[in-house]
Amino acid sequence: MLLRRVLAGETRVYAQLVDRYRGRLGRYALRMLGNRDDAEDALQDSFIRAYRSLARCEGPHGFGPWIFGILVNRCRTHAAKRARTQGIMVRDDVALAAASVAPSESRDGLRDAIARALEQLPVEQREAFLLKHVEDLSYEVMERVTGVRPATLRMRVFRARDELRKLLAETVRD
């Protein structure tokens, strides 16, 4: 595996790990932070931190959840820092649209409505919802990534889904 090779001294192989996870992690960071520059900063910081402490990673199958945990913490830190300095969350609509997997003209309105609804969720609920329903992580992996108990994560996901239903129902009525 790539991780073993990096730990054995083949440091250039780390670029392959970065390539493997960059897209997925980048989409998550962008959805959490809503700004391409902040998302890129959090992503780069995560890969640097991961490289520096690679020996702590729990085996070759643990790299994905482990790097995701680092990114979740970096996103939390960036969001908190931005909230302290700016007092508001900034949204980059162009970047959010580019993060979509397959744009479709007929779905643009729905995608925008979902993005706006996600932004309105409390950060903890948005984080749990994205990890569960966008990144398709199990609650056990989510626990490793966030450090939050599965029961709490389930409640956050439930509340996020409930709130999203309400917000999207309001959009349909408008």
C-alpha positions in Angstrom: 0.0 0.0 0.0 1.0 3.6 -0.6 1.0 4.5 3.1 3.5 1.7 3.9 5.8 2.9 1.1 5.7 6.5 2.4 6.5 5.3 5.9 9.3 3.2 4.5 11.0 6.3 3.2 9.5 6.8 -0.3 8.3 10.3 0.4 7.4 11.1 -3.2 4.7 8.4 -3.0 2.8 10.8 -0.7 1.7 12.7 -3.7 -0.3 9.7 -4.9 -2.2 9.6 -1.6 -2.9 13.3 -1.9 -4.2 12.8 -5.5 -6.4 9.9 -4.3 -8.1 11.9 -1.6 -7.9 15.5 -2.8 -11.2 15.7 -4.7 -13.4 14.2 -2.1 -11.8 16.1 0.8 -11.8 19.3 -1.3 -15.6 19.0 -2.0 -16.2 18.5 1.7 -14.1 21.5 2.8 -15.8 23.7 0.2 -19.3 22.6 1.3 -18.4 23.2 5.0 -16.6 26.5 4.5 -18.4 27.9 1.5 -15.4 29.7 0.2 -12.8 28.2 -2.3 -9.8 30.0 -0.7 -10.7 28.9 2.9 -11.4 25.3 1.6 -8.0 25.2 -0.2 -6.2 26.5 2.9 -7.9 23.9 5.1 -7.2 21.1 2.6 -3.5 22.0 2.2 -3.1 22.4 6.0 -4.6 19.0 6.5 -2.3 17.3 4.0 0.8 19.0 5.6 -0.3 18.0 9.1 -1.1 14.5 8.0 2.4 14.1 6.4 4.1 15.4 9.5 2.3 12.9 11.7 1.9 10.0 9.3 3.4 7.5 11.7 0.3 8.0 13.9 -2.0 6.8 11.2 -3.8 3.5 12.1 -2.6 1.2 9.3 -3.1 1.4 5.6 -6.9 1.1 5.7 -7.1 3.9 8.3 -5.7 6.7 6.2 -9.0 7.8 4.7 -10.9 8.3 7.9 -7.7 9.6 9.6 -7.1 12.4 7.0 -10.8 13.1 7.0 -10.6 13.7 10.8 -7.7 16.1 10.3 -9.7 18.0 7.7 -12.8 18.2 9.8 -10.7 19.8 12.6 -9.1 22.2 10.1 -12.5 23.2 8.8 -13.7 23.8 12.3 -10.7 25.9 13.0 -10.9 27.9 9.8 -14.7 28.6 10.3 -14.1 29.6 14.0 -11.2 31.9 13.0 -13.3 33.5 10.2 -16.3 34.0 12.5 -14.0 35.8 15.0 -12.4 38.0 12.4 -15.4 38.6 10.1 -18.4 37.9 12.2 -20.2 36.3 9.3 -19.9 33.3 7.0 -18.9 34.2 3.4 -20.3 32.2 0.6 -18.6 31.7 -2.8 -21.5 30.7 -5.2 -19.2 30.1 -8.1 -17.0 27.8 -6.1 -20.0 25.9 -4.7 -21.4 25.4 -8.2 -18.0 24.1 -9.4 -18.0 21.6 -6.5 -21.0 19.8 -8.0 -20.2 16.5 -9.5 -22.3 16.7 -12.7 -24.0 20.0 -13.3 -27.4 19.9 -15.1 -29.4 22.9 -16.2 -32.7 21.3 -15.0 -31.3 20.7 -11.5 -29.5 24.1 -11.0 -32.4 25.5 -9.0 -32.7 22.5 -6.8 -28.9 22.4 -6.2 -28.9 26.1 -5.3 -31.8 25.6 -2.9 -30.1 22.7 -1.3 -26.8 24.6 -0.9 -28.7 27.6 0.7 -30.6 25.2 3.0 -27.3 23.5 4.0 -25.8 26.9 4.9 -28.7 27.6 7.2 -28.0 24.5 9.3 -26.0 24.7 12.5 -22.4 23.8 11.8 -22.6 20.5 13.8 -25.6 19.4 11.9 -24.2 20.3 8.5 -21.0 18.5 9.3 -22.8 15.3 10.4 -25.2 15.5 7.4 -22.4 15.9 4.9 -20.3 13.1 6.4 -23.3 10.7 6.4 -25.2 11.5 3.3 -22.6 13.1 1.0 -19.5 11.3 1.9 -21.4 8.1 2.8 -19.4 7.4 6.0 -20.7 4.9 8.6 -21.4 6.2 12.1 -18.4 4.3 13.4 -16.1 6.1 10.9 -17.8 9.4 11.6 -17.0 8.9 15.3 -13.3 8.4 14.4 -13.4 11.4 12.2 -15.2 13.8 14.5 -14.6 12.4 18.0 -18.4 12.5 18.6 -20.4 9.5 19.8 -22.5 7.7 17.2 -25.8 8.4 19.1 -25.0 12.1 19.1 -24.1 11.9 15.4 -27.4 10.1 14.6 -29.3 12.8 16.4 -27.5 15.6 14.5 -28.1 13.8 11.2 -31.8 13.3 12.1 -32.2 17.0 13.0 -30.4 18.1 9.9 -32.7 16.1 7.7 -35.7 17.4 9.5 -34.6 21.0 9.2 -33.6 20.5 5.5 -37.1 19.1 4.8 -38.6 22.2 6.3 -36.3 24.6 4.6 -36.7 23.0 1.2 -40.5 22.8 1.6 -40.5 26.6 2.2 -38.5 27.0 -1.0 -41.0 25.0 -3.0 -43.9 27.1 -1.7 -42.1 30.4 -2.6 
